[in-house]
Amino acid sequence: MSGHVPVMLAEVLAALAPREGGIYVDGTFGGGGYARAILEAAPCTLHAIDRDPDAIARGAALRDAFAGRLHLHEGRFGDMGTLLAEASVPAVDGVVLDLGVSSFQIDQAERGFSFRFDGPLDMRMEKAGPSAADLVNRLPEADLANVLWELGEERHSRRIARAIVAARREAPIETTGRLVQVIHSVMPRDPSGMDSATRSFQALRLKVNDELGEVERGLAAAAKLLAPGGRLVVVAFHSLEDRLVKRFMQAAAGRAPGASRHTPAAMHAPVTRAGFRLVTNNAQRPGDAETSANPRARSARLRALEKLEEA
């Protein structure tokens, strides 16, 4: 799986603790890095899910290498309960979720996820449904500003939305390169060195793929699917996703803090009430050696939860 480096792999395996005869779910198959490591760590069975058809196609070789032990499912991890039921699997011993966009998606200009490459303004993980171009060219200015503010935490959301609407009056914004030009034209250079288009691209990607909604559904589905002793391990990169995971896990373990009125509504996810314990009291961070070797790991946060009894 060239080009894909699984983040916090050692920590994920330690938290998941694969064992002989166990049944596990990799809800975000991507490049197959976690899947291979889990299958090599113990003689177990793994059900891998991905909504991106390209990821499932790439997984064929890995499935053949672990014949009878790796099962691939094209779909959303929020639907893992249904997908596993169709495979006659009523419960599992562990679920791992590596949230966000995969390296393959980012590095392929034609997928339109990255501001670093000029390509179609797409961002659809499933290659179906409304694209980022559809949102950018159709959303009213106020709605577009809200997306950038709520999902990208972009302080200049109104300025950017106003510039986008003005630009699309001249011609539809159909490429990542043109969107970057529009954003750069009204945004000051960030003192941190971060590209000023970063937050806007994150916001559009999250919106196009309903990623926060999918996290809510995935957490609830995983909690319900776990057998007693089973573990849920989540690696998040976006602050909104990590806060959502944190709140869910704390609530499931009986440690729910009061919800802030300043947090987006998507964070107030319904929690499956069951007996759980926190495997990680605080988020684990990648070590210096990993972040030096793989800069994409810098924002990673790992949290884990263990089911103690049936819901």
N, C-alpha and C positions, 0 to 999 in steps of 0.2 A: 504494500500500500504506500508507494512512494509519495512523498509530499505531505504525509499526514503524521503528526507527532502527538500521540495521546498525552493529555495533560494530567499531571499528578497521578501517574499510573501506579506507582508503588503504594501511595496513600489510598487510592481507590481499592486496590486488591486487599490491603490490610483492613479496610472498613467493611468490605463486602464479605471477606473470609470464605471464598469458595471451598466447598468440600465434596468429597466423593459421593456420587449419587444425587447431588443437589440439582435443582432446576432453577435457572436464572434468566433474567430478562435484561438485555441491553436495549433500552428504549430509543437510543439515538446512535444507531450503528455507524453512520458516517464512513470513516476509512477503515473500520474494523480493528482498530488498535486495542480497545478494551476487550472486544470479543475474543481476539486471539489470546490475549493474556489470561483471561478467565478460563478459557478452554485448556490452556497449557498449565494453569495453576492446579487443576484438579480434574479427575475423570468425571465431569459433570455434563449436563445438557444445557444449551443456551438457546433462547429464542430472541432473535435480533429483529428490531423494528426500525424502519426509517420511512418517512413520507416522501423522500426523494427517490424517484425510480432509478436514477444513476447510481445511487449508493447500493441499492439492492442488486443491480447488475454487476457492480464491482465485487460484491460479496460472493458471487458464484464460486470463484476459485477457493476461497476460504471455506465455504460450505463443503466443497469436495475434499479438501484437506482434512476436515474433521467429519467425515461421512457418518451420518446418523446422530451426530451430537449438536450440530448447528442447524437451526431452522430459521429461515428468513421470512419476514412478513412485511409487505409494503403497506404502509398505513401510518397513522398518527399514534404516538405513545399514549395520548389521552384515551385512546380506544383499546388499550392493551387488554383490558378485561374481556372484551368481545373477541379480539384476535386470539387470545389464549383459549377462550372457551371453544372457539371453532376448531382449535387444535387439541381439544379434550384435555386441557390443563387447567384444573380448578384452583390451584394455588402454587406459589413459587417460593423459593428460599432466598431470593434476593433480586433487587431491581437497581440498575444503575442508569442515571440520566446525565448526559453531558450536554448542557443546554446551549442554545445559540447556533450560530452558523458554523459549518465545518470548513476546514482548510481547503478542501476541494472546491466548495462553492465560492469561497472568497477568491481563490486563485484563478478561476475560470472567468475571463472577461465577458463571455457570452451569457453568463448567468446574471450579471448586472448587480452583484452584491457590493462591490468594492468601488470606492472613489479613486483608487489607485490605477484602475484600468478603464479605458473608454470602451463601452459596450452598450447593448440595449439596456434601458432602465427597467429591469425585470424584478429580481429579488424573490421570485416565487419558488419555494422549496419543492412544491409538488408539480411545478410547471403547469398549473391550472388555476383558474380564477383570476380576479383582478390583479394587475401588476402594479409596481411602484409608479410606472408612467401613468397608469389610469388614475391613481390617487393624485399625483402631482398636477395632472391636467384637468381634473374634474372637481376636486374638492373645493368648496367655497373657502375664501381666504381665512375666515375665522376658524373653520374646522381644521384647515391645514396647520394653522398656528397652534391649535390645541394639541394636535398629534405631535408636533415637534417639541412642545413644552412638556406634555405629560409622559411621553414615551422616550424622548431624547434628553429630557432635562436641559433643553436648550434655552438659555436666558434671552437670546435674541430671536426667539421664535416668530414674533410678529414682524420684525424687520425682514427675515428670510421669507416668510409667507408672502409678504407684500411684493418682494422682488420676484418671486416665482410667478405670481399672478400677472405681474407686468410683463415678464418674459414670455409667458405662454400666450399672451394676446398677440404677440408678434408671430410666433410659431410654436406648435406643440413641443414640449420638452420630452424627447424620446431617448436620449442617451445619458449615461452616467457622466460623461465628460461635459455635456452642456449644463447639467444640474450643478456640477461642481463649479463651473464658471459663474453661474448665477449666484451661488452662495458666496464664493470668494469675492464677488464684486461688491458685496455689502457688509462683509464680515472683517473685523480686524484680525491681524495675525495673533494666534494664541501664544502667550508668553511661554507656555509649557512646551511648545513645539508641536503640539497635537494639531492635525489638520482641522481647519475650521468647519469642514463638511462632515466631520466624524459623527457628531450627535444627530444631525439631520438624517444621515444614512441609517444610523441605528434605529431611529424612530420609525422611519418608513419601512424598514425590514420587519420590525416588531409588529407594525400595523398590518402589513400585507399578509403575514403568516399567522396573525392572531397568537403570537407567541406567549404572551402572559396568560391568555385564556387557556392555551394548551398546557401551560405549566400547572394551572389550577386543576384542570381535568386529569393530568398525568399524576399529580401527587395523590389526589383522591383515589384514582384507579389503582395505583401501586399499593396504597395503604390497605385497600380492600382485598387485593390479590395476595398479599404476603401471608405465608403460613406463620404460626407462632415460632419465634426465633429468627424469622426472616428479616433481612435488612434492606433499607432504602438508602442509596448513596447518590447524592446529587452534587454535580460540579456546575457552578454558575459563574458567568463572566460579567453579566450586566447587573448593576446595583439594584434595579427594580426586581429582577428575577431572584436575586439572592435574598432580598428582604421578604419576598413572597415565600420562599422556601423556609427561611428562618421562622416566620410567623406560623406557618403550617406545622412545622416540626415542634415548635414550642407548645402550640396548642394541643397537638396530639399527645405530647408528654405531660400535659397538665400545667404548662408554664406560660400560658398565653399572656402577653402584655396587653395593655389597653391599646386599641387602635387609634392612631392619630387622625384627626380630621384633615390633615394636610396630605395624607397619602392617597394615591389614585384608588378609585373604587375597585379596580382589578385586584388589589392586594387583599381585600377583605374576602378571601376565598372560603367557601364552606368547608369545614374540616370533618373528615370521617372520624367519629369518636371511637377510639379503641385504646387498648392498653399498650402504650409505647414507652420506650426510654430513649433518651438522647445518647447516641454513641459518641457524638462530638458536642461538648457543651458550648464551644465557640467554633466559628469557622476555621478550618485549617487552610493555611496559605502555602503556596509552592516555595521551595527553598531557593536560595540565591543561585545555586548552580543551575537549577532548571530554568529560572527566568533569564539567566545569562545565555544559556544555550537556546532557549525558545522564548523570545520576547512576548509571544501571544499568550503565554501562561501567566503574565504579570497580574492580571486582574482576576485570576481564578480563585474561587472560594469553594471548599468542600464541606458538606454537612451530611451527617448520617443519623439514621433512626432505626431502632429495632422493635419489632412487634413482640409483645409479651403474651398476649392472649387474644382470643377471637373477639371480633367486634360485637 
